[in-house]
Amino acid sequence: MRYEYKVVQLREGLIGGKMSADKLEKVLNEWAAQGWHLRTITTAEVKGRVGPGGTEGVLVTFERPVG
Protein backbone atom coordinates (compact mmCIF):
# COMPACT_ATOMS: atom_id res chain seq x y z
CA MET A 1 0.00 0.00 0.00
CA ARG A 2 1.23 3.51 -0.84
CA TYR A 3 0.90 6.49 1.49
CA GLU A 4 1.05 10.24 1.22
CA TYR A 5 2.20 12.57 4.00
CA LYS A 6 1.33 16.03 5.23
CA VAL A 7 3.49 18.03 7.66
CA VAL A 8 1.84 20.87 9.57
CA GLN A 9 3.92 23.45 11.44
CA LEU A 10 2.30 24.83 14.61
CA ARG A 11 3.31 27.49 17.06
CA GLU A 12 1.44 29.67 19.51
CA GLY A 13 1.73 33.30 18.38
CA LEU A 14 4.47 35.21 16.59
CA ILE A 15 6.85 35.73 19.49
CA GLY A 16 6.52 32.46 21.37
CA GLY A 17 4.34 31.08 24.09
CA LYS A 18 3.22 27.61 24.99
CA MET A 19 1.36 25.41 22.53
CA SER A 20 -2.18 25.03 23.81
CA ALA A 21 -3.74 21.59 23.96
CA ASP A 22 -6.98 23.02 22.55
CA LYS A 23 -5.23 24.35 19.44
CA LEU A 24 -3.43 21.05 18.85
CA GLU A 25 -6.63 19.06 19.35
CA LYS A 26 -8.48 21.28 16.86
CA VAL A 27 -5.78 20.75 14.20
CA LEU A 28 -5.72 16.98 14.77
CA ASN A 29 -9.50 16.75 14.40
CA GLU A 30 -9.54 18.94 11.28
CA TRP A 31 -7.02 16.71 9.48
CA ALA A 32 -8.65 13.49 10.76
CA ALA A 33 -11.93 14.62 9.22
CA GLN A 34 -10.13 14.65 5.85
CA GLY A 35 -8.90 11.06 6.29
CA TRP A 36 -5.41 11.81 7.65
CA HIS A 37 -3.93 9.71 10.50
CA LEU A 38 -1.47 11.13 13.00
CA ARG A 39 2.02 9.75 12.41
CA THR A 40 4.30 11.81 14.68
CA ILE A 41 4.52 15.02 16.67
CA THR A 42 8.01 16.53 16.92
CA THR A 43 9.09 19.63 18.83
CA ALA A 44 11.13 22.06 16.78
CA GLU A 45 12.43 25.58 16.69
CA VAL A 46 10.18 27.31 14.18
CA LYS A 47 11.59 30.44 12.55
CA GLY A 48 9.45 33.50 13.10
CA ARG A 49 8.74 36.41 10.84
CA VAL A 50 9.83 38.90 13.48
CA GLY A 51 13.42 39.03 14.71
CA PRO A 52 16.38 36.73 14.22
CA GLY A 53 15.40 33.93 16.62
CA GLY A 54 12.88 31.15 16.49
CA THR A 55 10.06 30.03 18.72
CA GLU A 56 9.26 26.65 20.11
CA GLY A 57 6.69 24.87 18.05
CA VAL A 58 5.72 21.44 16.83
CA LEU A 59 5.76 19.66 13.50
CA VAL A 60 2.77 17.35 13.16
CA THR A 61 3.07 14.63 10.51
CA PHE A 62 0.00 12.91 9.12
CA GLU A 63 -0.34 10.03 6.66
CA ARG A 64 -3.12 8.48 4.62
CA PRO A 65 -3.33 5.76 2.01
CA VAL A 66 -3.14 6.85 -1.63
CA GLY A 67 -5.79 5.59 -4.00
C-alpha positions in Angstrom: 0.0 0.0 0.0 1.2 3.5 -0.8 0.9 6.5 1.5 1.0 10.2 1.2 2.2 12.6 4.0 1.3 16.0 5.2 3.5 18.0 7.7 1.8 20.9 9.6 3.9 23.5 11.4 2.3 24.8 14.6 3.3 27.5 17.1 1.4 29.7 19.5 1.7 33.3 18.4 4.5 35.2 16.6 6.9 35.7 19.5 6.5 32.5 21.4 4.3 31.1 24.1 3.2 27.6 25.0 1.4 25.4 22.5 -2.2 25.0 23.8 -3.7 21.6 24.0 -7.0 23.0 22.5 -5.2 24.4 19.4 -3.4 21.1 18.9 -6.6 19.1 19.4 -8.5 21.3 16.9 -5.8 20.8 14.2 -5.7 17.0 14.8 -9.5 16.7 14.4 -9.5 18.9 11.3 -7.0 16.7 9.5 -8.6 13.5 10.8 -11.9 14.6 9.2 -10.1 14.6 5.9 -8.9 11.1 6.3 -5.4 11.8 7.6 -3.9 9.7 10.5 -1.5 11.1 13.0 2.0 9.7 12.4 4.3 11.8 14.7 4.5 15.0 16.7 8.0 16.5 16.9 9.1 19.6 18.8 11.1 22.1 16.8 12.4 25.6 16.7 10.2 27.3 14.2 11.6 30.4 12.6 9.5 33.5 13.1 8.7 36.4 10.8 9.8 38.9 13.5 13.4 39.0 14.7 16.4 36.7 14.2 15.4 33.9 16.6 12.9 31.2 16.5 10.1 30.0 18.7 9.3 26.6 20.1 6.7 24.9 18.1 5.7 21.4 16.8 5.8 19.7 13.5 2.8 17.4 13.2 3.1 14.6 10.5 0.0 12.9 9.1 -0.3 10.0 6.7 -3.1 8.5 4.6 -3.3 5.8 2.0 -3.1 6.8 -1.6 -5.8 5.6 -4.0 
